[in-house]
Amino acid sequence: MHTGLDENSVVLDCGLGDNADFSSAIIARFGSQCYGVDPTRKHQQSLASIACRHGSHLKHVPVALAAATEWMTFYEPLDQISGSLFREHVNANNAVSYQVPSSSFEDLLGKLGLAQVDLLKLDIEGAEYEVLTSIGDKTLAGIQQIVVEFHHYCVPRFPASQTRNTIARLKWLGFQPYSVDGINYLFFR
């Protein structure tokens, strides 16, 4: 399978968890430039260490990707890895909350000085719906691959129909969807 990724590719990895394993695998396999976007306080030290190990190939950006650039409340679970911008996320049942800077996709590209993104990964615990809705058709059409974990199963305000609508839009923009579980998707051209 031809991925289209190489050492000149730009990858925006949103939602790193505590190990940035997606970015680490992309760097090891393709040597691509990765930008890891994750605001979770309890992961900052680990992510800084991982970014240091990868040198110039991984830059950690401690913001939340969202529909708008502003300060937002983030819910960091005490007993789970992934936090969310949504209080009703199942992981927020036992969580601390604090304010984090958020950035829209276009504002983040401007802040990072990126003209394009070859691969966009979204594992952002429900924010993927508003983020993908907020990105214009022309900008989305310029991305070659998108990897998304949809969270309709753990954020009640986003029903499965929202996932289907998002998939339909991406197909309309020329992406081919692939999923084995109806939650994790690869969209490619």
N, C-alpha and C positions, 0 to 999 in steps of 0.2 A: 504494500500500500504506500503510495506517495503522499507524504504529509505536507510537502511544500515548505517545511521548516528547515532552516540552516543557521549558520553563524550570523547571518545578517537579519534574521527574523526578530521581531519584537513581540513579546508575550506579556500580556497583562493578566496576572494571576490574582484574582480577588477572592479572599477568604482562604488564608494560609493554614489555619489551625496553629498548632504549636511546632510543626516540623517542616513546613514548606516543601513537602515531598513532591508535589506536582512540578514546581519550579526546578527543584534539584534534579528530577528525572529529565526534564526538557534540556537543562544545561548539560547534563552528562551525555545525552544522546545526540543533541544537535548543536550545542555551543551557543544557543540563542541568548539574546539579552532579555532578562526577565525583570519585571517590576512587580513586587509582591505587595498587595494592598490589604492591610488588616489592622484595625484599631485596638484589638484586644490587649488590655494592659498586662494580663498575666503571661502573655506570650512574647512581650517585647524583648526581654533579655535573650530568650532562645532564638528568636528571629534575627536579632542583631548578630548573634554568633554565627548563625547559618549564612547570613548575607556576607559576613566577613570571610568565611571559608570560601565562598564563591567569587570573591573579589569583585571585579567590575561587571560580572555577569548577572548579579542579583542586587537590586536596590530595594530595600524595604521602605514602604510608604505607609506610615501609621495613621491612615484616615479610613473612613468608611465610604465605600462607593455607594451613592444614593442618587435619587432623582434630582436633588438640589445641593448646592454648595451652601452649607450653613453648619451650625452646631446642633447636634442631635443627641438624644438620650440613647445610650447603648446598655444592653442588659448582658452582663457577663455571668454565666452560670458558675456556681461553686463546685458542681459535681459533673459537669460536662465540658467538652473541649470548646464547642462553638457557641458564641454569643450571637445576639440579634438586635436589630433596631426596633423590634416589635415586642412589646410587653406580653402579648398573648402567645408568643412562640413557646412550644412545650419546654424548651431548655431554659426559659426565663422563670420557671416556677420557683427555683431556689437560686436567685441571682442577686448580685449587687448591680447598681446602676450608676452611671456617670456620664458626663458630657464628652463627646468626641467630635472632632471636625469631620464633616462629610464633604464629599466632592461629587459633582455630576461628572459623567463620563467625559464630556467635552472640556470642562474645566480642568479635569485631571490630566488629559492629554496636553493641554496648554501649559499647566504647571510643570509637567515632566519634559516639555519640549518635543513631544512625539507628533510626527506628521501622520503616522499610521500605526495600526496594531494588526499583526498577522494572526494572532490567536488570542482570544478573550476567554478566560475561565471565570465563571461565576459560581461560587459556593458561598453565597452571602445571606443564607438563612431567611429567605422571604423577600429580601430587597431586590432580588433579580427581576421581579415583575415590574416594579416602578422604574428600575434602571433601564430595562429593555424598552419599556414604553417611552421613556424620556429621550432615548437616542433617536435622532432623525434617520429616516430611511436611507439617505445618501451616505451617512456615516456608517450605519450598520452594513450597508451593501459593500463598503470598502474593507470589511473584515473578512478574512478567508475562512476562518474556523472559529466556532464558538462552542465551548463546553459549559453546560449548565446543569446544576442540580436544582430541580424545582422543588419547592417546599410547601406545596398545597396540602401535604399530609401532616404538617406540624404548625402551620399558621392559619387559623380558621378564616381570616378575612380573605384568603386567597383559595377559592375552591378549585377543583380539578378543571372546571371550565375555563378558568383563567390560564391554566397551563395550556390547554388546547388552543385558546385564542392566540397565545404568544407563539406557539408552534406554527399556527396558520400564518401569522404575519411573517415569520422568518422564512417559511416556504414560499410565500408570495414574493419575498425579496431574493429568491433564488437559492436558498439553502436547502440541502437534503438532510433530513433528520435521521438519526440512528439512535435507538435505545433498546435495551433488553429488559428494562424494568419499569418504563413509563415515568421514571423520576430523573434519572441521569441521562442526559442527551449530548450527543455530538452533532453539531450542525456544520456541514462542510459544503464546498462548491466542487 
